[in-house]
Amino acid sequence: MNEQLILTQEWDKTFPKSDKVNHRNVTFHNSYGITLAADLYEPKDAAGPLPAIAVCGPFGAVKEQSSGLYAQTMAERGFLTVAFDPSYTGESGGTPRYMASPDINTEDFMAAVDFLSVQDNVDPEKIGIIGICGWGGMALNAAALDTRIKVTVSSTMYDMTRVNANGYFDSEDSEEARYEKRKALCAQRIADYKSGSYALGGGVVDPLPEDAPFFVKDYYDYYKTKRGYHPRSLNSNGGWNVTGCQSFMNMPILQYSQEIRNAVLVIHGEKAHSCYFSRDAFQKLTGDNKELLIIPGAVHTDLYDRMDVIPFDKIEAFMKEYMG
């Protein structure tokens, strides 16, 4: 039923390996039968059942980048963590490659919770998730479905359904603009069917145009340089299936986010272009266990890998407070 994956054994992350944690490759499957590849990090000499965290994102990134850094750092702070590649991406299974689905990608987070819940050294009553960028929205969507998730952290969040339907900064939020986008995607489906292959797009533009807006330059600085480049990252190498995200246009992922009962920490940078997603998502949340944290002066990708910017002290304290 489930695919057998061949996982990279050498350390090929964009961040240095910590000597404070043990690391190993693991796999688990989701309810669609797709096998997901993950890196498991656990504190050295840890005793007793541990609180656990599943981490994923940014959208189009792989576990060797930002999510792995978050996971390793939180393991240094006493949590057992997994950073996983979502379905169709990186070392995870699923064909065709470079697809995305609001349903399947939400399920990926819930499958990670399944995996963590049955580990002998995990306390199943103390499981949290961290979603970065496009996976910040997926994390909130999973939290609205999965009552086992005690704490959710959404860092520099994107709502991928909104950006696909409305464009960046809601610049294409009209019936006519959406119709033209749908028409172009349907034409691409015909071309793909005739050619027998899928066109890729949506990644970081290369070369960088001189008149590129700041948020495009920000992505380029991370994904196309030594700072965050990784050969398996969709954003570093051409992007995902052009028509593979088509369903995002009709499926708002945060439909019932106001019903999330467990704790949520929403983080974004003061200068992050994604701040309007985080702000609007936070305004829907209810209860006194929800918090918005704005990082002064930070841009979007600062929260990908800047150890001097990512508020790990706050994330740790928030996780421990609401895990009980």
N, C-alpha and C positions, 0 to 999 in steps of 0.2 A: 504493500500500500504506500509506504513512505519511501522517498528517494534516499539513496546512499550518497552522501556528500563527501568530497575529498577536500579537506580543509588545510590551509597553509599552516605549517608547523613552526616556521621561523617567525620571529617578532618583526612585523612589518607595519607597525603603527606609526602615526605621525607625531607621537609623543613618546618620551622615554619610559622604559619599564621601571616600575617601582620595586624596591627591595623590601617593601613592607607588606606585600600581599602575595598570595599564590594565584597563578593564572593557569587556566586550561581551556581547551576548546570543548564545547558541548553542542548538542543538537536537540531540538524538540520539534514537535509537529503541531500544526494548527488543525482546526476542524474541517478544513478543505483538503487535508491530506498532504499539505506542502510542508516539507522539512526545512526548518529554519536553523541557520548557523549562528552561533553566539560565542562570545568570550565570557567566561565566568571568572570573577575575581572574588577572593575571600581573604579576610585578614589572617596573617600568619599567627599561629598559636591561638586561634579563636576557640573558645570553649562554649558549649551549650548551644541551643537553638538561637539563630541570629535573625535580626530584622533583615529584610531583603528588598531589593529595588531592581526593577527592569527598566532599561534605558534604551531609547531609540531616537534617531534623527541626526541631523536635519534631513528633510525630504531630498532624496537623490544622493545622500551621503552613505557611508558604510561604517561598520563598527570599529574600523581602524582609525577613525577620525574623532569627531567631537563626542559621540556617545561613549566610546571607549574611555576617553579622558574623564568624563563624568563618572563612569562606572568604577574605574580604578581609584579615583580620588575618594569616592564615597566608601569604597572598600577599605581604604586607609583609615577611614573614620569609624569602622566597626560594622559595616553592613556587608552582607553577601550580595553581590550584584551580577547582573548579566547585561551586556550590551549586545544587541542582536541586529542582524541584517533582516530587513523586512522581506516578505515574499517577492520573488522575481528579481531580487537585487543582491549585489555582492556575492557572497558564497552561499546564500540561501537558495533553495530550490524554487521551482515554478517555471513553467514555460507558457507562452513565449517570454523572453527576457524583457526587463525594463518596463514592465507594466505597473499600474497602480490602481487601487480600488479603495474607496472610502470604507466599504464593508470589510474586505479582506484585510486591509491594513489596521483597522480597529481590532479585528479578530486576532491579528498578530500579537498585539499587546495582551489580549486576554489569554492567548496561548502561553505567553511568557509567564503570566500569573499561574496558569495551570502547572507549568514546569516547576516554578519556585515553590508552589504549595506542597509538593510531594517530596521535596528534598529533606533528608533526615536531619540536616543541620540548619533548617530554616523554621522559624516560628510562623506558621500560616496565618496567624492573626496579626502579623506585623509586616505586611507587604505594601510597598509603594511603587509608583512609577514616575519616571522623568521623561518628558517629551520635549525635544528641541526643535525650534523652527516649525516646519510643517508638521512635525510629529508632536508639537505642543498642542495643536488642535486635535490630533488623533488621541492624545493622552486624555484630554477632557472628554472626548467622545467615549473612550473606553471607561472612564470613571463614571459616566452617566449610565453605563450598562452593567458594570461589574462591581457588585457590593463587597467583594473580597478586597478591593483596593482601598486601603485606609488613608493614604495620602497621595496626592498628585501634584507634581511640580511641572509647570508649563513655562519653558524658558524661551524668550525671544520668539513668541508664537506667531505662526501663520495659520489662518483658516484656509486650507487648500480648496475647499469648495467655493468659498467666496472669491478668492483670487482668480480661479478659473472662470467663474461666471461673470464677475464684475471687472476683472483686470486689476492691475496694480493701482492702489489708491482709489479704487472704485471708478477708474477713468473710463471704463467701458460698460457702465451700469445703465444699459438701456435695452429695450426689446430689440431694436434694430441691430445694435452692436452684437448682441448674443445670437441673433439670427444669422448674421454674416459669419460669425465664428462657427456656428453649427454647420452652415453650408460648406465652409472651407474644410472642416473636419470630415464631413461626409464625402466630399470629393477626394480627400486623402485616403479614405477607406477603400474607395474604388481603385485608386492607383496602387495601394498596397496589395489589394487582392490580385490585381493583374500581375504584379511583379513577384508575388509570392514571398515578400519580405516587408518588414515594417520600417517606416521612416522614423528616425530619431530626431528629437529636438527638445527645446525647453531647458537645455543646460546653460552653462555660463558662456556667453559670447566670447569668441576668440578668433582673430585679434580684437582687442578692446577698442571700440570707436573713440575718437577724440572727444565727441560730444555726448558720450555715455553719461546717464544720470548717476548720481552718487551711489545709489543702492546697487547698481550694476558694477561699478568700480569696487565697491565693498566686497561683493561676491567674487569678483576676479582676483582681488588681493588674497582671498582665502584659498579658493579652489585651484587657481592656476599657478600658484607659487609654491615654493618649498614649505611654506607655512602650513598649508592644509591639503596639498595635492596628494591624491592616492589613485593608482591606476584602476582600481575597481569602482571608484566613485562615479556615478552618472554625471554629476556636475563637473567633474574634472575632465570627463571624456565624452562630450557630445550630448548627453541628456537621455531622457526616457522615450518610450514609444509615444509618438505624437498623438495618436488616437487612443492610447492606453489610459489617458486621464479624462476621456470625454464624459464619463458618468459623473465626475465631480461637479459638472455644471448644473445638474438637477438634484443634487443630494446635499442639503445643508447638514453638516455633521454635528452641529451644536444645538439641535432642535430641542432637546430636553436637558440642556446643561444646568438650567436653574433647579433641576431636581437632584443634583449631586449633593448627597448628604455628608460625605466625608471631606476631609480637609483638602484645600487647594491653595497653592502658592503660585501666583502668576508673576513672572519676572520679565522686565524688558528694559532696554537701555533708553536713556533720555533722548538720544539722537537716533534711535533705531527706526528705520522706515516701517517696521512691522508694528510699531507701537499702537496704531489704531486697531489692529486685530486684537492685541492683548487688552487694551482698554475696553473695547466693546464686549469682548468675551467675559471679562471680569464683571462688568456691570450687570450681566445676566445672572451671575452667581448669587446665591442667598445663604444666609447663616453667618454666625460670628466666627466660624473656623475657616474663612476665606480671606486671603491677603494679597494685595498688589504691592510689588516692590519695584521701584524705578531706580535704575543705576545711573547716577549723575554722569553726564558726558559720554556714556557708552553708545557705540553704534551697534548695528545688528550682529555682525560676526565677532565682536568682542566677546559675546556670550557663547561663542563656539569653543574657544580655546585659550582665552586670556586668563591665566591663573590669578592675575592681579585684579581682575574685574569680576569674574564669576563669584557670586556670594556663597561659597561653599559652607562657611560658618552658619549662615542663615538657613541654608537648605538642610544641613545636619540638624540644627536645633528644631526646625519646623517638623522634620520627619520624626524625630524622637518625641517631640511633644504630643503629636497627634497619633502616633502608633501606640502610645500608652505604655 
